[in-house]
Every structure is written in C-alpha cells, then in structure tokens.
Amino acid sequence: MTDQDKRHDIVEERLRSWLAGDEAGVRHAMIRIFLNHSDLSIQDIYEHLSGSFPVSYHSVAGMVGILSSRIGVITGTRTGKRFRLYRLREKDMPVVRRIISLS
C-alpha cells in the first residue's frame, strides 16, 4: 500500500465519521455545495446553507475548519487580507463523491 493509498483511507475514514454525526443533513449539504461549486468564501457557504438549515456563520466557519484542517479535503487560498476562498481538493473529489453517493 502506497502513502497515497493510506492517505485516501484516512481521509475516507475521517469524512465518514464526521458525516455520521450529521442528524440534520447540514454536513452532507455542505459537501454537496463543494462538489458543485469552487472558490467559495465562508459567507457564500453560509448563504447557501442558511436558506435550508438553521445555521450560524460561526458554525459554518467551524465546519469549514474541520474539513480543511482535520479531514483535509478542502483547501483555502487567501484573497487579499480579509478572507479566504475554499475549494475541494481535486485529488480527493473521487473519494468524496463516492462517500456522498453512498450516504
């Protein structure tokens, strides 16, 4: 097993575990937003989710932080001094699509 295979296994396990705690469907919806859009700010994600779920800006920021730092499936790029734009990593798209399609 290569290092890349091990990384995919770890990402898959962490993502499945994180999604398992999603009673309301917010986390699944957030992943679907990332699958359908790229270069999203936390404000963009919040606006997408707040129409369907009772979420706060800070809870959205927390979920983005978990996906970025702990699970590692999204990456952020700084645009100026004020905010970042986030996108799903290309190399993780297949595993994320597979997990979401099975949920």
C-alpha positions as CSV (number, residue, x, y, z in Angstrom):
1,M,0.0,0.0,0.0
2,T,1.4,3.4,-1.0
3,D,1.4,6.5,1.1
4,Q,-1.3,7.9,-1.2
5,D,-3.5,4.9,-0.6
6,K,-3.0,5.3,3.1
7,R,-3.9,9.0,2.9
8,H,-7.1,8.2,1.0
9,D,-8.0,5.6,3.6
10,I,-7.5,8.1,6.4
11,V,-9.5,10.8,4.6
12,E,-12.3,8.4,3.9
13,E,-12.5,7.2,7.5
14,R,-12.4,10.7,8.9
15,L,-15.0,12.0,6.4
16,R,-17.4,9.1,7.1
17,S,-17.0,9.6,10.8
18,W,-17.7,13.3,10.5
19,L,-20.8,12.7,8.3
20,A,-22.1,10.1,10.6
21,G,-22.8,12.8,13.2
22,D,-25.0,14.7,10.8
23,E,-28.5,14.3,12.0
24,A,-29.9,17.4,10.3
25,G,-28.1,16.9,6.9
26,V,-26.1,20.2,7.1
27,R,-22.8,18.5,6.7
28,H,-24.0,16.5,3.7
29,A,-25.4,19.7,2.1
30,M,-22.0,21.5,2.7
31,I,-20.1,18.7,0.9
32,R,-22.6,18.8,-2.0
33,I,-22.0,22.6,-2.2
34,F,-18.3,22.0,-2.5
35,L,-18.9,19.3,-5.2
36,N,-20.9,21.7,-7.3
37,H,-19.0,25.0,-6.7
38,S,-15.4,26.0,-6.3
39,D,-13.8,29.1,-4.8
40,L,-16.3,29.7,-2.0
41,S,-16.0,32.0,0.9
42,I,-17.5,31.2,4.3
43,Q,-20.1,33.8,3.5
44,D,-21.0,32.1,0.3
45,I,-21.4,28.7,2.0
46,Y,-23.4,30.3,4.8
47,E,-25.8,31.9,2.3
48,H,-26.3,28.5,0.6
49,L,-27.0,26.7,3.8
50,S,-28.9,29.3,5.8
51,G,-31.9,29.1,3.4
52,S,-32.4,25.4,4.3
53,F,-30.9,25.0,7.7
54,P,-30.8,26.9,11.0
55,V,-27.0,27.6,10.9
56,S,-24.9,30.4,12.2
57,Y,-22.0,32.0,10.3
58,H,-19.7,30.7,13.1
59,S,-20.9,27.1,12.8
60,V,-20.3,27.2,9.1
61,A,-16.8,28.5,9.7
62,G,-16.2,25.7,12.2
63,M,-17.3,23.1,9.7
64,V,-15.1,24.6,7.1
65,G,-12.2,24.5,9.5
66,I,-12.8,20.8,10.3
67,L,-12.9,19.9,6.6
68,S,-9.8,21.9,5.9
69,S,-7.5,21.1,8.8
70,R,-8.7,17.9,10.4
71,I,-10.1,16.0,7.4
72,G,-8.1,17.7,4.8
73,V,-10.4,17.6,1.8
74,I,-10.7,21.3,1.2
75,T,-8.0,23.9,0.7
76,G,-8.1,27.6,1.3
77,T,-6.4,30.4,-0.6
78,R,-6.1,33.9,0.7
79,T,-7.6,36.6,-1.4
80,G,-6.4,39.9,0.0
81,K,-6.2,40.5,3.7
82,R,-9.7,39.8,4.8
83,F,-10.9,36.3,3.7
84,R,-10.1,33.0,2.0
85,L,-11.7,31.1,-0.8
86,Y,-12.2,27.4,-0.3
87,R,-12.4,24.5,-2.7
88,L,-12.5,20.8,-2.7
89,R,-9.1,19.3,-3.5
90,E,-9.0,17.7,-6.9
91,K,-7.3,14.6,-5.7
92,D,-10.0,14.0,-3.0
93,M,-13.0,14.5,-5.3
94,P,-13.4,10.8,-6.3
95,V,-13.5,9.6,-2.7
96,V,-15.8,12.4,-1.6
97,R,-18.2,11.8,-4.4
98,R,-18.2,8.1,-3.6
99,I,-18.9,8.7,0.1
100,I,-21.7,11.2,-0.6
101,S,-23.3,8.9,-3.2
102,L,-23.4,6.1,-0.6
103,S,-24.9,8.2,2.2
